[in-house]
Amino acid sequence: MKLKWVASRAGAAFVIILSALFLTAVSYAAERAVKVKPKKNTGYAAVQHDTKYHALIIGSNNYKHLPKLKTAIADAKAVEEILRTKYGFKTKLLIDATREDILNGMNDLRKGLGENDNLLIYYAGHGEFDKTADKAYWIPVNAERDNPTNWIIADDITSNIKRITSKHILIVSDSCYSGTLTRAVSGDLSKSGERNEFIKKMMEKPSRTLMASGGNEPVTDSGGGGHSVFASAFLKALRETEKNVFTAEELFHGRGSVKEMVAGKSDQVPEYNTIKNSGHDGGDFVFQLAKAAVPGGHSAPLVPVEINKPSDSDFKIDDLEKEAKEIEKNKAAWQTKLGEMKQAYSKVKTFEQGTSPADRKSSAWQRFIETFGQDNPYSQEDDTMRQEAEERISYWNSQQQTAMAPAKKFLDKITGKTLKDPHTGMEFVFVKGGCYQMGESYNAHEVCVDDFYIGKYEVTQGQWKAVMGNNPSSFSSCGDNCPVEQVSWNDAQEFIQRLNQKTKNNPQPPFSKGEFRLPTEAEWEYAARSGGKSEKYSGTSSESELGDYAWYDKNSGSKTHPVGQKKPNGLGIYDMSGNVWEWVSDWYDSDYYKNSPKNNPTGPSSGKEKVLRGGSWFFLTWVLVAAARFWYEPATRFIYVGFRLVLPVR
């Protein structure tokens, strides 16, 4: 996907402001002059005392591979100063920021915010809009012209707005950014009712809004006296407002507003809209001057003098004597436990000398470790016994595998058997069920799955057209053998329903049952890791070999590829890492697998997002890890999201 680069400044400047719930009205004068008597109904509602304002300010001029900008850094510094000095924000400034700088800065701030805190993120730099894909991007300072690897896709960030618990979010963008993210705001909200009541309503209802310097057209990098036209107007409106408290909509539409100043100086027409599908409920973000900047505002009270009086407590060591006695009791208890451990150790040693099978001997040592797993703080003998127990478990497990080798060869012949659906041509690989350690090493847990069939390939555009009669894919020119994408979880369910109806009368089992479905997370990961092996990616654990098995950001050329061109994993399944993300059936819950059933877990009974697995052509290597999880709402569609199907074994 080669994009035409806009030569003028496509500088992306955006502000995310997370506003907390405001409380009661406090009276202040609307005019800024000293000694002016406050007018009736010019007061405003004060924010909660625990509400704080934070800002991450980003400005980039000195691009390594793209034309340098003139005013982005000056814009960022000026915005940082006014937000800190006049509006009381705690600020952090990033200059000439890389993709990693920007994402880490945003993530660090997000983790440190409370429910009542407000966050402002201002970005000034290059931006890009792809008309073909209808996608907007922010361009960090280290990005290359025709290589989107280090670009930041805008709708990925804005689609996560609903995950932010704060009530008010405002994005201010000096770029070709607003494209497909907004819908029109209806009317001038600032004229509704009395002012105090209006401000109160704006603070009570959630808002998700965007202030942009223009539509999708390029915007100028100059024309504002050392700033861009839009940045100059935005700064002037913040400096010269006559109100102590005001909404973002008033800042944009009011007298001497951002819209009036920008449209009067350039061809670009700024916009103020709500953000699509983001949880907007009619409110608006409310700006408030810092108390020190309000006429008549009170300065901080004097710090009281600390008066220290001498302590009248007596010297005592009764508590230390009591603790010493408890320590002696604890030592004695651990000595008794060590004696019990030695007796159990001798019993297991005797047991393994008998004729019991290897797996039973391994289980005896495993039970020994589970019973005496707690570390004795007064001895090293327990460590020595546990270490030997681990060695014996490993030995007896190897003996068990040797004994099971003939049976394993038989199962290997069954595993990998392929069936083909005569209606669509989809091929399915038989997967022998079993138990494995699901998840990353830090949160791995044992899960068992039954036998099942899984698609040898991702569902293709040709197979989608055979069932649905259309092709939603962005990469339709790739051909019928490329994976279908731009399909939501809901779209996949409709495809499955129609396919099951078509195959119910198929005489060839198992297709005659009409039981196609999405895999569970547990089934997907088990199959991706070649039957539950300790593979990092599907087919390999080596990052240097990953390109042999997967299409991802380093080798994809920014597009999908026909299925089955890379190496299959150990079960003969293709593209389970990379090419397109794959929907699975489970609702997303970050804590579910800590407490999930061991056998055939199917995920939570309800939720807001559905899980995706496997990574895609667009993403980095860490996302392609077989245990990595991602999630979107069921109605979400992206150019890197598809799916594959499974069938139960009857």
C-alpha positions, 0 to 999 in steps of 0.5 A: 500500500503505497501512499502519496506524501503530502508536501505541506505540513500534515502535522498531527496535533491531538489532545486527549483530556480525561475530565473527572466529575465536577461538583458544586458551583462557586462564584467568580467574576466573568471579567478579568479586570481587578475590582469588577463586581461579579455579575449574577449567574457568572459563577461556575462549578468547581472541580473535585479537590482530588482532580488533577491535570496532566499533559504530555506535549510532543513536538517534532521538526527534525525528521530523519527521512522526511521534510523537516518542519518549522513550527511544530516544536515552537507550537508544542513549547507554547502549548506546554507553557500556557497549560502549565502556567495558566491552567495548572497542568503538570506537564512533560515535554517530548521533542523530536519523538520516536514511535517508542517515545510516544507510545511509552510516554502515553502508557506511563501517564495512563498507568499513573492516572486516577479516576478523577485525573485529566490527561492532555496529549498534544502532538505536533508533527507530520501526519498522513491520510490514506484515501484508499484505506480511509486510514489516518496515521501519525508520523514519528520523527524516525519514520520512513516515507513508504514504510509504515512500520514506525507509523502510528495508525490513528484509529487504533488509538482512538478505538481504545478511547472507550477503555479509558474510564475518565468521563471527558476526552478531547482530541485537538488535531492540527492535521489531516486527521479527522477523516472517518473518526467523527460525526457532526455535532448538532447545534451550539451547546453553549446556548442551552439554559443558564450558564451554571446549569449548562456547565453542570450538564456538560460535566455530568455527561460523558463526552468524546470530542475532536477539534481539528484544524481541517477535514482531510486536507493538508494544513499549513506549517506556518502563517501564525507568527512563528506557529501554524495558523491553527496552533496560533488560533488555539493559543490565542483563544486559551490566552484571551478568553474572558471566562474562568470556566468554559467548554471546548465547544465554546473555545471553538465556536465562541466570539474570537474563537478558534474557528473564526481565526483559522478560517479567516487566515487560510483555506482550511476549515476547522471542525469540532465533532464527536468521535464515532463509536466512542461512548459520547453521551452529550457532555463536553470537556470543561476548561478551568483556569488555575486558581492563581490565574483567577482574578481574586483567587486566593494564594496558598495558606502559610505553612504552620510552624511545627512545634515538637515536644519531648516524648514522655514515653518510658523505655521498654523491651518487653515486646522484643523479649516476646518476639525472641520467644516466638522465634525460638518456637518457630525454629522448633516448629520448622525442625519438626517439619524437617523431620517429617520431610525426611520421613516422607523422602525415605518413603518415596525412595522405597516406593520407587524401588518397587514395580509400580509404573514410571508415571506413578513413581513420577507422581510420588515425587511430584506429591512430595514437592507439593507437600513440602514446597515451602522453604525452611528458613533455618536449613538447606537440607529441604532444598537438597531433597527437593532438587533430587525430587525434581531430578527423579521426576525428569528421569521417570517421565523420560522412562514413561515416554520411552514406554509410550513410543509405539502408541505415540507413533500410532497417534502421530499417524492420525494427527495431521489427517486432512478433510476437505469440505466439498462446498467451499474447498476448506481443508481441516486438519485433525488435532489429537487432544491433550493437556499443555501449559497454556499462556506465557511463562509467568502465568502458565497454567495447565489446560486440556482440550478434546480432539478437534479439526481446525482449518488448515488455512485461514478462511480465504476471500474465495471461500467467503464469496462462495458463502456470502456472495460478496468480498469485504476485503481491502486487499481484494486484488490479492486474489481468491486465495488470500485471507478475507479481512475487514470482517468483524466477529459478528460478520464471522458468525453470520458466515458460519450460520450460512455455511452450516445451513449449506452443509447440513445435508452434506453426506460426508461426515463430519460436515453433515452435522453443520457444526462449524464454529470459531475455535476457543482460545485454548484450542487455538493456542494448542493447535498453534503450538503444534499440539501444545509444545513449548513453541514461542511462535507457531512452528518455531521458537527462534525469532531468526526463523520466524520469517520462514513461518509468518508474514509480519511487518518485516517481510509482508510489504504492508499487505496480506499474502496468499495462504499456505506460502510459508512453512506449516507448523508441526501439525501441518497448519499454516499462517497461525502466526502472522498474515491476519489476526484470527477471531476466536470464540471467547469473550475477553477477561484478563483474569479468566485463565487464572481461575478457568476450568482445566478441561475445555475452557470456553471463556467468560459467559459475557463481556465487551470485547472478543479475543483475537490471536496470532498477529498479522502482516502489520505487527511486530514480532512480539505480537506473533507469540503464540500465547499473546492475546488481543481484543476488539469489540465484536463489531470492529473491522480492520484490514488485518483481521480475519479468522479460521474455523474448527469442527468437533470430532464426533 
